[in-house]
Amino acid sequence: MEISGLVSAVVIGLVIGVLGRLVVPGRQHIGILWTIVVGIVAALIGSAIAARLGVADTKGPDWIEWLVQIALAAVGISALDRAVSRR
């Protein structure tokens, strides 16, 4: 993986993670690094799901892909927050 690919994965992960965090109500007890990690994982899995559904490559913005990625990030952040809160 090239440096530009790594940087863009982190930036997209940050955006998806932050948007997913905004969807989850209340205060989350996880840091920004975990938010980025969850966002990157959600972006990768969401892209794979969108490709399987056939909505990954559309004319214009890929709104459905973004919604899937943000929903996955929200679920991941919520699950991670619950796991951290129990400790």
C-alpha positions in Angstrom: 0.0 0.0 0.0 1.3 3.4 -0.9 1.5 6.4 1.4 -1.3 8.1 -0.3 -3.5 5.1 0.1 -2.8 4.9 3.8 -3.4 8.6 4.3 -6.7 8.4 2.4 -7.8 5.4 4.4 -7.1 7.2 7.6 -9.0 10.4 6.4 -12.0 8.3 5.2 -11.9 6.3 8.4 -11.9 9.5 10.5 -14.9 10.9 8.6 -16.9 7.7 8.7 -16.0 7.2 12.4 -17.0 10.8 13.4 -20.3 10.6 11.5 -21.0 7.2 13.1 -20.2 8.7 16.5 -22.6 11.5 15.8 -25.4 9.0 15.1 -24.9 7.2 18.4 -26.8 9.1 21.2 -25.1 10.1 24.4 -21.4 10.4 25.3 -19.0 7.7 24.1 -16.1 6.7 26.3 -13.6 5.8 23.5 -10.8 7.9 22.1 -10.3 9.3 18.7 -7.9 6.5 17.7 -10.5 3.9 18.3 -13.0 6.1 16.4 -10.6 6.1 13.4 -10.0 2.3 13.6 -13.8 1.6 13.8 -14.3 4.1 10.9 -11.7 2.4 8.7 -13.1 -1.1 9.4 -16.7 0.2 8.8 -15.6 1.8 5.5 -13.9 -1.4 4.3 -16.8 -3.6 5.3 -19.4 -1.1 4.0 -17.7 -0.9 0.6 -17.8 -4.7 0.4 -21.5 -4.8 1.3 -22.3 -2.1 -1.2 -20.4 -3.9 -3.9 -22.3 -7.1 -3.2 -25.6 -5.2 -3.4 -24.5 -3.6 -6.6 -24.7 0.0 -5.4 -21.0 0.8 -5.0 -20.5 2.3 -8.4 -23.2 4.8 -9.3 -23.3 8.0 -11.2 -22.6 10.8 -8.7 -22.2 10.4 -5.0 -22.6 6.9 -3.6 -25.1 7.8 -0.9 -26.2 4.2 -0.2 -22.6 3.1 0.3 -22.0 6.1 2.7 -25.2 5.2 4.7 -24.1 1.6 5.0 -20.6 2.6 6.2 -22.0 5.2 8.7 -24.5 2.7 10.1 -21.7 0.1 10.5 -19.5 2.7 12.2 -22.4 3.6 14.6 -22.9 -0.1 15.5 -19.1 -0.6 16.0 -18.7 2.5 18.1 -21.8 1.6 20.2 -20.4 -2.0 20.7 -16.9 -0.8 21.6 -18.3 1.9 24.0 -20.3 -0.8 25.8 -17.3 -3.0 26.0 -15.1 -0.2 27.4 -17.8 0.9 29.8 -18.1 -2.5 31.4 -14.5 -2.5 32.5 
